[in-house]
């Protein structure tokens, strides 16, 4: 270990493994360490015994739940946009040869107490029960504008400079009502709150356009894809990629949080087990450098085991439901995610559902009730509450690059 590396990566979460793989492909000498004895960090997938051990201690899961090995339960589940940045990275690096993906069956939005399929095109807008007749026509015009919009073709801009026009002003141009704006902004553009309304509209338009393009890519019921055997396959695939290109991996290094700095405050190495690996750059998740991050929120999540699909989703074997903040009287959205044996994450006849949101009160588990009420009968529920951190250091000064902790199920839909 007493060697010099171009980059040392701490933590084998998805972001860290992606970066490790990309850096190795660029022929940089990479050392990748993790305090755990498994890959994935917060993005790992647990079998049933591991899930029970994490949340129930020494007790064993009931035998009626089926074989433990047939479960692959993600701790931070995320669907991916079929035409998004992460998928392009997978294709560019050829990591797809290590993975198998399958389209997600359904994409739904919660509105006025009911679940509705998310309309993403002008044709779907005309069929959607979310809108009245005249609103459907206005929404159809908006979707046509989005589909036709090209950055380098001013004719498609219709006189609008979307780097200056806000999303709120763009919606107003098409006369869209609040309900329509709600599902476009949150269920298509996947904004977590309403701050985007006062920001330039170009980002929102690109997100809606990406949603539509991703929906068309596999001709399925949603724009999302998900790896067979769970998200935990992704970090391992990028770790494999890094190793192929010379990356060095060390697991079970509990003391690898000891960063060494020179007199100018720049990182010069990482010490573990009395040995120091030298480097001029460190990439890590927030848990490895607590003195360089700040708490910015708290996430609450319920993990539920069921023996049926979520009601009112056309018996979808995999589905996402977005509950926009306004529909719940909250400051942030709530997300419901469900997958099953169709993605090899549970035995046949079993479904794994997740309900997740940013905690806003001192009773975070109670906040999940609107999402939990959509699931129907649940056989077992596990609650997980954890803090979310963001870096406060200046990486240009210390050369320590810290990833942001994930909030929602949607973190990897638009970017990696």
C-alpha positions as CSV (number, residue, x, y, z in Angstrom):
1,X,0.0,0.0,0.0
2,X,3.0,2.3,0.5
3,X,2.8,3.5,-3.1
4,X,1.7,6.7,-4.9
5,X,-1.6,6.8,-6.8
6,X,-3.1,9.4,-9.1
7,X,-6.4,9.2,-7.2
8,X,-7.6,7.4,-4.1
9,X,-11.3,6.7,-3.9
10,X,-12.9,6.1,-0.5
11,X,-16.3,4.3,-0.4
12,X,-17.7,1.9,-3.0
13,X,-21.1,3.7,-3.4
14,X,-22.4,4.0,-6.9
15,X,-21.0,7.5,-7.6
16,X,-17.6,6.5,-6.2
17,X,-17.5,3.3,-8.3
18,X,-18.5,5.1,-11.5
19,X,-15.7,7.7,-11.0
20,X,-13.2,4.9,-10.1
21,X,-14.1,3.1,-13.3
22,X,-13.9,6.2,-15.5
23,X,-10.6,7.3,-14.0
24,X,-9.1,3.9,-14.6
25,X,-10.3,3.8,-18.2
26,X,-8.4,7.1,-18.6
27,X,-5.3,5.2,-17.5
28,X,-5.0,6.9,-14.1
29,X,-3.5,4.8,-11.2
30,X,-6.5,4.4,-8.8
31,X,-6.6,2.9,-5.3
32,X,-10.2,2.3,-4.1
33,X,-10.8,1.5,-0.4
34,X,-13.9,0.8,1.7
35,X,-14.5,0.3,5.4
36,X,-17.1,-2.4,4.6
37,X,-16.4,-5.9,3.5
38,X,-18.9,-5.6,0.6
39,X,-19.3,-3.3,-2.5
40,X,-22.0,-0.7,-2.8
41,X,-21.9,1.4,0.4
42,X,-25.3,3.0,0.8
43,X,-26.2,1.6,-2.7
44,X,-25.7,-2.0,-1.8
45,X,-28.5,-4.7,-2.1
46,X,-29.3,-7.0,0.8
47,X,-30.6,-10.6,0.7
48,X,-33.5,-11.3,3.2
49,X,-31.2,-12.5,6.0
50,X,-29.0,-9.4,5.7
51,X,-32.1,-7.2,5.6
52,X,-33.5,-8.8,8.8
53,X,-30.1,-8.5,10.5
54,X,-29.9,-4.8,9.7
55,X,-33.4,-3.9,11.0
56,X,-34.4,-6.7,13.3
57,X,-31.1,-7.7,14.9
58,X,-30.7,-11.4,15.7
59,X,-34.2,-12.6,14.7
60,X,-34.7,-14.6,11.5
61,X,-37.2,-13.9,8.7
62,X,-40.3,-16.0,8.6
63,X,-40.0,-19.0,6.3
64,X,-43.1,-18.0,4.3
65,X,-41.2,-15.2,2.8
66,X,-39.2,-17.7,0.7
67,X,-35.4,-18.2,0.2
68,X,-33.2,-15.4,1.4
69,X,-30.9,-15.6,-1.6
70,X,-33.8,-14.7,-4.0
71,X,-34.1,-11.2,-2.4
72,X,-31.9,-8.3,-3.6
73,X,-33.3,-5.3,-1.6
74,X,-31.7,-2.0,-2.5
75,X,-31.0,0.3,0.4
76,X,-31.3,3.4,-1.9
77,X,-33.4,2.2,-4.8
78,X,-33.3,4.3,-8.0
79,X,-34.8,4.0,-11.4
80,X,-32.7,5.3,-14.3
81,X,-33.9,7.3,-17.3
82,X,-33.6,5.1,-20.4
83,X,-31.9,7.9,-22.3
84,X,-30.2,9.6,-19.4
85,X,-26.6,10.5,-18.6
86,X,-25.9,7.3,-16.6
87,X,-27.1,5.0,-19.3
88,X,-24.8,6.9,-21.8
89,X,-21.9,6.3,-19.4
90,X,-22.8,2.6,-19.1
91,X,-22.7,2.3,-22.9
92,X,-19.6,4.4,-23.3
93,X,-17.6,2.3,-20.9
94,X,-19.1,-1.0,-22.1
95,X,-20.2,-1.8,-18.5
96,X,-23.4,-3.1,-20.0
97,X,-21.6,-6.4,-20.7
98,X,-21.6,-7.0,-17.0
99,X,-25.3,-6.1,-16.5
100,X,-28.8,-6.8,-17.6
101,X,-31.6,-4.2,-17.6
102,X,-35.3,-4.4,-17.9
103,X,-37.8,-1.6,-18.6
104,X,-40.0,-0.5,-15.7
105,X,-43.7,-1.1,-16.3
106,X,-45.4,2.0,-15.1
107,X,-45.0,5.7,-14.3
108,X,-47.8,7.3,-12.2
109,X,-48.6,10.5,-10.4
110,X,-50.8,11.2,-7.4
111,X,-53.5,13.8,-8.0
112,X,-56.5,14.6,-5.9
113,X,-56.4,11.4,-4.0
114,X,-56.0,9.1,-7.0
115,X,-53.2,7.5,-9.0
116,X,-53.0,8.4,-12.7
117,X,-50.6,7.3,-15.5
118,X,-48.2,10.2,-16.3
119,X,-48.9,11.6,-19.8
120,X,-45.7,12.5,-21.6
121,X,-46.6,13.2,-25.2
122,X,-49.3,15.1,-27.0
123,X,-51.2,11.9,-27.8
124,X,-51.2,10.8,-24.1
125,X,-52.2,14.2,-23.0
126,X,-55.4,13.9,-25.1
127,X,-56.3,10.6,-23.3
128,X,-55.4,11.6,-19.7
129,X,-58.1,11.9,-17.1
130,X,-55.9,14.4,-15.3
131,X,-57.2,17.2,-17.5
132,X,-60.4,18.5,-18.9
133,X,-61.0,18.9,-22.6
134,X,-59.7,22.4,-23.1
135,X,-56.7,21.8,-20.7
136,X,-55.8,18.8,-22.8
137,X,-55.6,20.9,-25.9
138,X,-53.3,23.4,-24.1
139,X,-51.1,20.6,-22.7
140,X,-50.9,19.0,-26.2
141,X,-49.6,22.3,-27.6
142,X,-47.0,22.5,-24.8
143,X,-45.8,18.9,-25.5
144,X,-45.5,19.6,-29.2
145,X,-43.4,22.6,-28.4
146,X,-41.1,20.6,-26.2
147,X,-40.8,17.8,-28.7
148,X,-39.9,20.2,-31.5
149,X,-37.6,22.4,-29.5
150,X,-33.9,22.3,-30.7
151,X,-31.2,24.4,-29.2
152,X,-29.7,25.4,-32.5
153,X,-32.9,26.1,-34.4
154,X,-34.4,29.4,-33.4
155,X,-37.5,28.7,-35.4
156,X,-38.5,26.1,-32.8
157,X,-38.1,28.6,-29.9
158,X,-41.1,30.6,-31.0
159,X,-39.5,33.8,-29.9
160,X,-38.7,32.6,-26.4
161,X,-35.2,32.8,-24.8
162,X,-35.5,29.9,-22.3
163,X,-32.3,30.9,-20.6
164,X,-34.1,34.0,-19.4
165,X,-37.8,33.0,-19.4
166,X,-38.7,31.2,-16.2
167,X,-40.6,27.9,-16.1
168,X,-43.6,29.7,-14.6
169,X,-43.6,32.1,-17.5
170,X,-43.3,29.3,-20.0
171,X,-46.3,27.5,-18.5
172,X,-48.3,30.7,-18.5
173,X,-47.6,31.2,-22.2
174,X,-49.5,27.9,-22.9
175,X,-52.2,28.8,-20.3
176,X,-51.6,25.6,-18.3
177,X,-53.4,25.4,-15.0
178,X,-51.9,24.6,-11.6
179,X,-52.7,20.8,-11.7
180,X,-51.1,20.4,-15.1
181,X,-48.0,22.4,-14.0
182,X,-47.8,20.2,-11.0
183,X,-47.5,16.9,-12.8
184,X,-45.3,18.3,-15.6
185,X,-42.8,19.9,-13.1
186,X,-42.8,17.0,-10.6
187,X,-43.7,13.8,-12.5
188,X,-42.0,14.6,-15.9
189,X,-39.2,17.1,-15.1
190,X,-38.8,15.4,-11.7
191,X,-38.1,18.5,-9.7
192,X,-38.3,17.8,-6.0
193,X,-39.9,21.1,-5.0
194,X,-41.3,24.3,-6.7
195,X,-38.1,26.4,-6.7
196,X,-37.7,25.6,-10.3
197,X,-40.7,27.7,-11.3
198,X,-38.7,30.9,-10.8
199,X,-35.6,29.5,-12.5
200,X,-34.8,29.5,-16.3
201,X,-37.1,27.2,-18.2
202,X,-34.5,25.6,-20.4
203,X,-33.6,23.0,-17.7
204,X,-37.2,22.0,-17.2
205,X,-37.9,21.8,-20.9
206,X,-34.8,19.5,-21.4
207,X,-36.0,17.3,-18.5
208,X,-39.4,16.9,-20.0
209,X,-37.9,16.2,-23.4
210,X,-35.6,13.6,-21.9
211,X,-38.6,11.9,-20.2
212,X,-40.4,11.7,-23.6
213,X,-37.2,10.4,-25.4
214,X,-36.6,7.8,-22.7
215,X,-40.3,6.7,-22.9
216,X,-39.9,6.1,-26.6
217,X,-36.6,4.3,-26.4
218,X,-38.0,0.9,-25.2
219,X,-41.7,1.5,-26.1
220,X,-42.7,0.5,-22.6
221,X,-45.0,1.9,-20.0
222,X,-42.5,4.2,-18.4
223,X,-39.2,6.0,-19.3
224,X,-37.3,4.1,-16.6
225,X,-35.0,1.0,-16.6
226,X,-33.7,-0.9,-13.7
227,X,-30.9,-3.6,-13.4
228,X,-31.8,-7.2,-12.9
229,X,-30.8,-8.3,-9.3
230,X,-31.0,-4.7,-8.1
231,X,-29.0,-1.5,-8.0
232,X,-26.2,-3.2,-6.1
233,X,-25.1,-4.7,-9.4
234,X,-24.0,-1.3,-10.7
235,X,-21.2,-0.5,-8.2
236,X,-19.8,-4.0,-8.7
237,X,-19.9,-3.6,-12.5
238,X,-17.9,-0.4,-12.4
239,X,-15.5,-1.9,-9.8
240,X,-14.9,-4.7,-12.2
241,X,-14.3,-2.2,-15.0
242,X,-11.8,-0.3,-12.8
243,X,-10.0,-3.6,-12.0
244,X,-9.8,-4.5,-15.7
245,X,-7.9,-1.2,-16.3
246,X,-5.6,-1.7,-13.4
247,X,-7.5,-0.2,-10.4
248,X,-6.6,-1.6,-7.0
249,X,-9.4,-2.5,-4.5
250,X,-9.2,-2.9,-0.8
251,X,-12.3,-3.8,1.3
252,X,-12.6,-4.1,5.1
253,X,-10.4,-1.1,5.8
254,X,-12.3,0.5,8.8
255,X,-9.6,3.1,9.5
256,X,-9.2,4.5,6.0
257,X,-10.8,7.8,7.0
258,X,-7.4,9.2,8.1
259,X,-6.4,11.7,5.4
260,X,-3.0,13.2,5.5
261,X,-2.4,16.9,4.4
262,X,0.7,18.9,3.6
263,X,1.6,22.3,5.0
264,X,-0.5,24.0,2.3
265,X,-3.6,22.1,3.3
266,X,-3.6,19.9,0.3
267,X,-4.2,16.1,0.6
268,X,-1.1,14.1,0.2
269,X,-2.3,10.6,1.2
270,X,-4.5,8.2,3.1
271,X,-3.3,6.2,6.1
272,X,-4.7,2.8,7.0
273,X,-3.3,0.0,9.1
274,X,-0.2,2.1,9.7
275,X,0.6,2.4,6.0
276,X,0.1,5.6,4.0
277,X,-0.9,5.5,0.3
278,X,0.3,8.7,-1.3
279,X,-1.9,10.8,-3.7
280,X,-2.7,14.3,-4.7
281,X,-6.4,13.7,-5.1
282,X,-9.1,12.0,-3.0
283,X,-12.6,11.2,-4.0
284,X,-15.0,10.1,-1.2
285,X,-18.5,10.0,0.1
286,X,-19.4,12.3,3.1
287,X,-19.0,9.6,5.7
288,X,-15.3,9.5,5.2
289,X,-14.7,13.2,6.0
290,X,-17.2,14.4,8.6
291,X,-15.2,17.5,9.3
292,X,-15.6,18.7,5.7
293,X,-19.4,18.3,5.3
294,X,-22.6,19.7,6.8
295,X,-26.0,18.2,7.4
296,X,-28.5,19.5,5.0
297,X,-31.5,17.3,5.7
298,X,-32.9,14.0,6.8
299,X,-34.4,11.2,4.6
300,X,-37.0,8.8,5.8
301,X,-37.8,5.6,3.9
302,X,-40.1,2.6,4.4
303,X,-39.1,-0.7,2.9
304,X,-42.2,-3.0,2.5
305,X,-42.6,-6.6,1.6
306,X,-45.9,-7.4,-0.1
307,X,-47.6,-10.3,-1.9
308,X,-49.3,-8.2,-4.5
309,X,-48.7,-5.3,-6.9
310,X,-49.6,-1.8,-5.9
311,X,-53.4,-1.3,-6.5
312,X,-54.6,0.9,-9.3
313,X,-51.3,0.5,-11.3
314,X,-52.7,-1.9,-13.9
315,X,-51.0,-4.8,-12.0
316,X,-47.5,-3.4,-12.8
317,X,-44.7,-5.6,-11.7
318,X,-42.5,-2.5,-11.4
319,X,-43.7,1.0,-11.0
320,X,-43.0,4.5,-9.7
321,X,-45.5,6.8,-8.3
322,X,-44.7,10.5,-7.5
323,X,-46.7,12.4,-4.9
324,X,-46.2,16.1,-5.6
325,X,-45.7,18.3,-2.6
326,X,-48.8,20.4,-3.2
327,X,-51.0,17.3,-3.3
328,X,-49.8,16.5,0.2
329,X,-49.4,20.0,1.7
330,X,-45.7,19.4,2.0
331,X,-42.5,21.3,1.1
332,X,-41.0,18.3,-0.9
333,X,-42.3,15.4,-3.0
334,X,-42.8,11.8,-1.9
335,X,-41.8,8.9,-4.0
336,X,-43.2,5.3,-4.2
337,X,-41.1,2.7,-5.9
338,X,-42.0,-1.0,-6.4
339,X,-40.3,-3.9,-8.0
340,X,-40.6,-7.6,-7.9
341,X,-39.5,-11.0,-9.3
342,X,-39.7,-9.5,-12.8
343,X,-36.4,-7.7,-11.9
344,X,-35.1,-10.7,-9.9
345,X,-35.2,-8.8,-6.6
346,X,-37.7,-11.1,-4.8
347,X,-39.2,-14.6,-5.2
348,X,-42.2,-14.9,-7.5
349,X,-45.3,-13.6,-5.9
350,X,-43.4,-11.2,-3.7
351,X,-43.0,-7.4,-4.2
352,X,-40.7,-4.9,-2.6
353,X,-42.1,-1.4,-2.2
354,X,-40.3,1.7,-1.0
355,X,-41.8,5.0,0.2
356,X,-39.3,7.9,0.5
357,X,-39.2,11.6,1.2
358,X,-37.3,14.4,2.9
359,X,-38.2,14.4,6.6
360,X,-39.9,17.7,7.6
361,X,-41.0,17.0,11.1
362,X,-39.8,15.3,14.3
363,X,-42.0,12.3,13.4
364,X,-40.6,11.3,10.1
365,X,-42.1,7.8,9.9
366,X,-45.6,9.3,10.2
367,X,-44.9,11.5,7.2
368,X,-44.9,8.5,5.0
369,X,-48.5,7.7,5.6
370,X,-49.8,9.1,2.2
371,X,-47.5,6.9,0.3
372,X,-48.0,3.8,2.5
373,X,-51.7,4.1,2.1
374,X,-51.4,3.5,-1.6
375,X,-49.7,0.1,-1.1
376,X,-52.6,-2.0,0.2
377,X,-51.9,-4.8,2.7
378,X,-48.2,-5.1,3.7
379,X,-46.6,-8.2,5.2
380,X,-43.5,-6.5,6.7
381,X,-42.3,-2.9,7.0
382,X,-38.8,-1.6,7.8
383,X,-38.2,2.1,8.5
384,X,-34.9,3.8,7.8
385,X,-34.0,7.4,8.7
386,X,-30.7,8.9,7.9
387,X,-29.0,12.3,7.6
388,X,-28.1,13.9,4.3
389,X,-24.8,15.7,4.0
390,X,-23.2,18.1,1.5
391,X,-19.5,19.2,1.2
392,X,-18.4,22.5,2.7
393,X,-14.8,22.3,1.6
394,X,-13.3,24.0,-1.4
395,X,-11.9,21.1,-3.5
396,X,-9.6,23.5,-5.4
397,X,-7.8,24.2,-2.2
398,X,-7.5,20.7,-0.6
399,X,-8.0,18.4,-3.6
400,X,-10.7,16.4,-1.7
401,X,-13.8,15.7,-3.9
402,X,-16.8,14.8,-1.8
403,X,-20.0,13.4,-3.3
404,X,-23.4,14.5,-2.1
405,X,-25.6,12.1,-0.3
406,X,-28.6,10.9,-2.2
407,X,-32.1,12.2,-1.4
408,X,-34.7,10.5,-3.6
409,X,-35.3,7.5,-5.8
410,X,-34.6,9.8,-8.8
411,X,-31.0,10.9,-8.2
412,X,-29.7,9.0,-11.2
413,X,-32.5,9.7,-13.6
414,X,-30.9,12.8,-15.1
415,X,-27.3,12.6,-14.1
416,X,-24.7,10.3,-12.8
